[in-house]
Amino acid sequence: MDFSRRDFARAVLGGALAAHPAFRPAWAQERPAPGIKISLQLPADFTEEDLVFAKQLGVGYVSVPTRGGTYDTFAGIKQRVEAARLKIANIGNSNVHNMPEVTLNLPGRDEKIAAYKQYLRDLGKAGIGYTTYAHMGNGIWSSEPGTTRGGATARSFNQETAKGHWDGKVFEPPLTHGRKYTKEELWENYSFFIKQVAPVAEEANVRIGIHPDDPPVPELGGVPRSIFGNFDGYVKALEIANSKNVGVCLCCGTWMEGGPAMGKDVVEVIRAFGKLGKLWKIHFRNVTSPVPQFVETFVDDGYTDMKKVMRALVEVDFQGILIADHVPQMVGGRKVGWAYSIGYIKALYDMAREGR
């Protein structure tokens, strides 16, 4: 299918892109139950108590991270969850979720791509139809933990002190990989990757939702964040993928971190990608301010009015997964903050559906 960027941009503005086969929702043939799929993130070593907690919160779905695995791993997780009368929203795999080897064309790239393809096949075989992918070359950047309302501990970012972190690795400035990379290199590396894995995703019937760069600043440690660090980058990346199975995991907090440099605010981007059928998962969280510094805060305590965000999701008839994410640590243990966030999210969803 040949679809020029000019056509793409015109369709974004006109809302007509969903008619093009490459940009129809991957669930167009088998539409799921209506409504947003509010999901609770479980720990990788989740217990039966965690499943009971999810049911007590009134969510129908859970998301589970892993550090790798096979079809048997994913099928076993799904069986445990479904035995508790819940459903799997997605099963992650940190080994292939965020791969510097792929983003920067480092030694081991081909092996990582092969592992990602197998991961997609195993998910599809297990009947798991969605996964999130992040395309950052040097991890998620943070400073020392900060505090937000009431002294709750939360992730913070200060551009002068931050370092990259991923999967036990620390990426230190000024150059995390010994040199500066160009935007052209990153686009070439992304194209090489996505054109290999998109056909596998289509064959396996698994949708790939791509997460924004966190945080989305122009460059960190010598690595540009130009692909998934702004709206125009996403538009170009989806055009290159040219696949009904490649779309957007919109982390609202990350998008807010970027501020005006993103090209559209979080409500505008929901409307743009929602109308295209490319908006597949939402990380529903808030931050205190855009870069160069911010603290991740409670969903009702940041600089963005999350009522407007939820109304936009209902407006575009978002049918995908929505999770609370990066929840501040409240007194009383891990589950308290998650209960607060999920309860607030459910109330916002009821409000928005009733037109309030």
Secondary structure, 3 states (H helix, E strand, C coil): CCCCHHHHHHHHHHCCHHHCHHHCCCCCCCCCCCCCEEEEECCCCCCHHHHHHHHHHCCCEEEECCCCCCHHHHHHHHHHHHHCCCEEEEECCCCCCECHHHHCCCCCHHHHHHHHHHHHHHHHHHCCCEEEEECCCCCEEECCCEEEHHHEEECEEECCCCEEEECCEEECCCCCCCCCCCHHHHHHHHHHHHHHHHHHHHHHCCEEEEECCCCCCCEECCEECCCCCCHHHHHHHHHHHCCCCEEEEEEHHHHHHHHHHHCCCHHHHHHHHHHCCCEEEEEECEECCCCCEEEEECCCCCCCCHHHHHHHHHHCCCCCEEEECCCCECCCCHHHHHHHHHHHHHHHHHHHHCCC
